């Protein structure tokens, strides 16, 4: 990796609060671009617009998903804007690049009965896994946290049986998410068991401590536990992931009448346009409402998506 690429990643971490996973992804993206450019006899710092277009064309020809291409483009745009802003080059070669067209796939989510089945399956695990997994699932489903936010919760976030959880999200921004009674009870049970399990000689600042390098449960570790619970609940593991539970949280809130702005705030979305992807739930809810209560619904089928 070039010296300027390293400086760019340092800036992303220090000034924009980029998460470690984001920095790793950007580092890999820049390494991949550097390898491509070297085959064209060019280096990363001096690439031109034509070089970058050729790189994006190669990604598309290789069958890379449009969303992944867009992430690569976002990375290199930020990198070359950084070089231009720092005076490392006189222009920004990425300024004329077109983004790939993105579809708008609907978020995958579980039905409420399936979430209940997951929680029941978690409760049937052996101890201490049952108490741990129940707390993780209840918190994730009750708050809509990202899994990275969940596993990195400090023990201080759960002090004194909180009715509101303070979550530190992207860019180190904090937001408050209310907790329902089931989540509070599951959290209380885990805190009690955690105190019994954790050696007094090895205190931990994390709510979900582990012996790994980070000191807390990892995203991969939680995903593996979730796979096990999905299997026990009789749900296809391909349909279950931590992010699907985040989608389920938002979808179920909207289905029960929550307003979009409140859901945006609880999810930690900077732009409400990001939250609007969940409005398909409202469309389905309106369709059911008309079908169930309009006097002519039985005579005139209501088509999904009708204005």
C-alpha positions in Angstrom: 0.0 0.0 0.0 1.3 3.4 -0.9 2.2 6.1 1.7 -0.7 8.3 0.5 -3.2 5.4 0.7 -2.1 4.8 4.3 -2.6 8.6 5.0 -6.0 8.4 3.5 -7.1 5.5 5.8 -5.6 7.3 8.8 -7.7 10.4 7.9 -10.9 8.2 7.5 -10.3 6.8 11.0 -9.3 10.0 12.7 -11.6 12.6 11.1 -14.6 10.6 9.9 -14.7 7.9 12.6 -14.7 5.1 10.0 -15.1 1.6 11.6 -12.4 -1.0 11.5 -14.4 -3.1 9.0 -14.8 -0.1 6.7 -11.1 0.7 6.8 -10.3 -3.0 6.0 -12.7 -2.9 3.1 -11.2 0.3 1.7 -7.7 -1.0 2.1 -8.6 -4.1 0.1 -10.3 -2.0 -2.6 -7.3 0.3 -3.0 -4.9 -2.7 -3.1 -7.1 -4.2 -5.9 -7.1 -1.0 -7.8 -3.3 -0.7 -7.4 -2.8 -4.2 -8.8 -4.9 -3.3 -11.8 -3.1 -0.1 -12.4 0.3 -1.7 -12.2 -0.6 -4.0 -15.1 -1.3 -0.8 -17.1 2.0 0.7 -16.2 0.5 3.2 -13.8 0.6 3.8 -10.1 -2.3 4.5 -7.6 -1.4 8.1 -7.0 -1.2 9.2 -10.7 -4.1 7.3 -12.3 -6.2 9.2 -14.8 -9.9 9.1 -15.5 -9.4 6.6 -18.3 -7.5 4.3 -16.0 -10.3 4.4 -13.5 -13.0 3.8 -16.1 -11.1 0.8 -17.4 -10.9 -0.5 -13.8 -14.7 -0.1 -13.3 -15.4 -1.7 -16.7 -13.3 -4.7 -15.6 -15.3 -5.1 -12.4 -18.6 -5.0 -14.4 -17.2 -7.5 -17.0 -16.3 -9.9 -14.1 -19.9 -9.9 -13.0 -19.5 -8.0 -9.8 -22.8 -6.8 -8.3 -23.7 -3.2 -9.0 -23.8 -2.5 -5.3 -20.3 -3.8 -4.7 -19.1 -1.8 -7.7 -20.7 1.3 -6.2 -18.8 0.7 -2.9 -15.5 0.4 -4.8 -16.3 3.7 -6.7 -17.2 5.4 -3.4 -13.8 4.4 -2.0 -11.7 5.6 -4.9 -13.7 8.8 -5.2 -13.0 9.6 -1.5 -9.3 8.6 -2.0 -8.8 10.9 -5.0 -10.7 13.8 -3.4 -8.4 13.4 -0.5 -5.3 13.6 -2.8 -6.7 16.7 -4.5 -7.6 18.4 -1.2 -4.1 17.7 0.2 -2.4 19.1 -2.9 -0.9 15.7 -3.8 -2.3 16.0 -7.3 -3.8 19.0 -9.4 -7.0 17.2 -10.3 -9.6 14.7 -9.2 -9.7 11.9 -11.9 -12.8 10.4 -10.3 -15.0 13.5 -10.7 -16.3 12.5 -14.1 -17.0 8.8 -13.3 -20.6 7.5 -13.5 -21.9 5.3 -10.8 -23.4 1.9 -11.8 -27.2 1.8 -11.8 -28.5 0.2 -8.6 -31.7 -1.6 -8.2 -33.6 -1.2 -5.0 -34.0 -4.6 -3.5 -36.5 -4.9 -0.7 -35.0 -5.7 2.7 -35.3 -9.3 3.8 -37.1 -9.7 7.1 -38.6 -12.4 9.3 -42.2 -12.8 10.2 -43.1 -12.0 13.8 -43.8 -15.7 14.5 -40.3 -16.6 13.2 -38.7 -14.2 15.6 -40.6 -15.8 18.4 -39.4 -19.2 17.2 -35.8 -18.0 17.3 -36.2 -16.7 20.8 -37.8 -19.9 21.9 -35.0 -21.9 20.4 -32.4 -19.7 22.1 -34.1 -20.4 25.4 -33.7 -24.1 24.9 -29.9 -24.0 24.6 -27.7 -25.2 27.4 -26.6 -22.7 29.9 -24.9 -20.2 29.8 -25.6 -20.1 26.0 -29.3 -19.8 26.5 -29.1 -16.7 28.7 -26.5 -15.1 26.5 -28.2 -15.8 23.2 -31.6 -14.7 24.5 -30.1 -11.4 25.6 -28.4 -10.9 22.3 -31.5 -11.6 20.3 -33.8 -9.6 22.5 -31.5 -6.6 22.4 -31.0 -6.8 18.6 -34.7 -7.2 17.9 -35.8 -4.6 20.5 -33.4 -1.9 19.3 -32.5 -2.5 15.6 -28.8 -2.1 16.4 -26.2 -3.1 13.9 -24.4 -6.2 15.0 -21.2 -4.3 15.3 -22.9 -2.0 17.8 -24.4 -4.9 19.7 -21.3 -6.9 20.3 -19.3 -3.8 21.3 -21.7 -2.5 23.9 -19.8 -1.5 27.1 -21.1 -2.9 30.4 -21.9 0.7 31.4 -24.6 0.9 28.7 -26.6 -1.7 30.7 -26.3 -0.2 34.1 -29.3 0.0 36.5 -31.8 -1.9 34.3 -32.0 0.7 31.6 -35.3 1.6 29.9 -33.3 3.4 27.2 -30.1 2.0 25.7 -27.4 4.5 24.6 -25.9 3.1 21.3 -22.7 4.4 19.7 -23.0 4.1 16.0 -21.2 5.2 12.8 -19.0 8.2 13.2 -19.0 7.7 17.0 -22.5 9.2 17.0 -24.7 8.3 20.0 -28.4 7.6 19.8 -31.0 6.5 22.4 -33.2 3.4 21.8 -36.0 2.5 24.2 -36.1 -1.1 25.4 -39.2 -3.1 26.0 -39.8 -5.3 29.1 -38.7 -8.6 27.5 -35.4 -7.1 26.4 -34.8 -5.6 29.8 -35.5 -8.9 31.6 -33.2 -10.8 29.2 -30.5 -8.2 29.8 -30.9 -8.3 33.5 -30.6 -12.1 33.5 -27.4 -12.0 31.4 -25.8 -9.4 33.6 -26.5 -11.6 36.7 -25.0 -14.6 35.0 -22.1 -12.6 33.5 -21.1 -11.5 37.0 -21.0 -15.2 38.1 -19.0 -16.3 35.1 -16.5 -13.6 34.9 -13.5 -14.1 37.2 -13.1 -11.2 39.6 -9.4 -11.1 38.8 -10.2 -10.4 35.1 -12.9 -7.7 34.9 -14.1 -6.6 31.5 -15.5 -3.4 30.3 -17.7 -5.2 27.7 -21.2 -6.4 28.1 -20.5 -9.5 26.1 -16.8 -10.3 26.9 -14.7 -12.9 25.2 -11.1 -14.2 25.2 -10.4 -12.8 21.7 -8.2 -9.9 20.7 -11.0 -7.4 20.8 -12.1 -8.5 24.3 -15.7 -8.8 23.3 -17.9 -11.2 21.2 -17.2 -10.7 17.5 -19.7 -10.3 14.7 -18.7 -13.7 13.3 -19.0 -15.3 16.7 -22.6 -14.1 17.0 -23.4 -15.0 13.4 -22.3 -18.6 14.1 -24.5 -18.7 17.3 -27.4 -17.4 15.3 -27.0 -20.1 12.7 -27.3 -22.7 15.4 -30.4 -21.1 16.8 -32.0 -20.8 13.4 -31.4 -24.5 12.7 -33.0 -25.4 16.1 -36.0 -23.1 15.3 -36.5 -24.9 11.9 -35.8 -21.7 9.9 -33.6 -21.8 6.8 -30.3 -20.4 7.9 -29.9 -18.5 4.6 -32.9 -16.4 5.7 -31.5 -15.5 9.1 -28.6 -13.0 9.8 -28.0 -10.2 12.3 -28.9 -7.7 9.6 -32.1 -9.5 8.8 -33.1 -9.0 12.5 -32.4 -5.3 12.1 -34.6 -5.3 9.0 -37.3 -7.2 11.0 -37.2 -4.6 13.8 -37.9 -1.8 11.4 -40.4 -3.6 9.3 -42.4 -4.8 12.3 -42.4 -1.3 13.9 -43.8 0.2 10.7 -46.4 -2.6 10.4 -47.7 -1.7 13.8 -48.0 2.0 13.1 -44.7 3.6 14.0 -43.8 6.7 12.0 -40.8 6.7 9.6 -38.9 9.5 11.3 -38.9 7.6 14.6 -37.7 4.5 12.9 -34.9 6.5 11.2 -33.7 7.8 14.6 -33.7 4.4 16.2 -31.8 2.8 13.3 -29.3 5.6 13.3 -29.8 6.5 9.6 -28.3 9.9 8.8 -30.7 10.4 5.9 -34.4 9.4 6.0 -34.1 8.3 2.3 -32.2 5.3 3.7 -35.1 4.4 5.9 -37.7 4.8 3.2 -36.8 1.4 1.8 -39.0 -0.1 4.5 -42.1 1.7 3.2 -43.0 -1.5 1.3 -44.4 -2.6 4.7 -46.7 0.4 4.8 -47.8 -0.4 1.2 -48.7 -3.9 2.2 -50.5 -2.7 5.3 -52.6 -0.3 3.3 -53.5 -3.0 0.8 -54.6 -5.3 3.6 -56.6 -2.5 5.2 -58.5 -1.8 1.9 -59.1 -5.5 1.2 -60.5 -6.1 4.7 -62.6 -3.0 5.1 -63.6 -1.5 1.8 -67.1 -2.5 0.7 -66.0 -3.1 -2.9 -62.8 -4.9 -2.1 -64.4 -8.3 -2.7 -65.5 -7.2 -6.2 -62.4 -5.3 -7.2 -59.1 -7.0 -6.3 -56.5 -4.5 -5.1 -53.2 -4.8 -6.9 -50.0 -4.4 -4.9 -48.4 -1.1 -5.6 -51.6 0.7 -6.7 -51.6 4.4 -5.8 
